[in-house]
Amino acid sequence: NLHSFPTRRSSDLSTYEVPEEIDDEILEIFLEEAEEQYQVIRELLPVWEADNDKEEALADLRRSFHTLKGSGRLVGANDVGEFAWAFENILNRVIDKTLETTPVMVQLMHIAKDTLPTLFELFKTQEQPGPEIFAIMRYAEEIRKGHEVVLEIGRAHV
């Protein structure tokens, strides 16, 4: 049962507006932390993929997305924060055992991992993400809801 997705314009999410009270040093710290969390995700995703019962890897993977969500929202990188939340939410359901790990879920997690550097770069240049990033987030939401999703190899396909 493949679900169709409503069209979402980039204006539906907050843009990359850095609050005035956030200084360059805090932004630099955010970007360093974001890169560190990205490296953790790169390291742990294959560990969890190889053995879905590795609860520590799963918890740490979720924590990295949680950290990206919170710190992104704090500095005004709302698209980074909302993107990370979409995947943290999936992992919360897996941890709670209310969602079963599937090959499509793991594939989408890899797509998310591969998309993070683009989101960081968009934040640095204060550009908005394109429709492909919103499509990935819609797929994450459908997976979180337990719906069947079909992905095109390498990227989400609407």
Sequence and secondary structure as in RCSB ss.txt:
>XXXX:A:sequence
NLHSFPTRRSSDLSTYEVPEEIDDEILEIFLEEAEEQYQVIRELLPVWEADNDKEEALADLRRSFHTLKGSGRLV
GANDVGEFAWAFENILNRVIDKTLETTPVMVQLMHIAKDTLPTLFELFKTQEQPGPEIFAIMRYAEEIRKGHEVV
LEIGRAHV
>XXXX:A:secstr
         GGGS      TT  HHHHHHHHHHHHHHHHHHHHHHHHHHH TT HHHHHHHHHHHHHHHHHHHHH
T HHHHHHHHHHHHHHHHHHTTSS   HHHHHHHHHHHHHHHHHHHHHHHT    HHHHHHHHHHHHHHTT    
 BTTB   
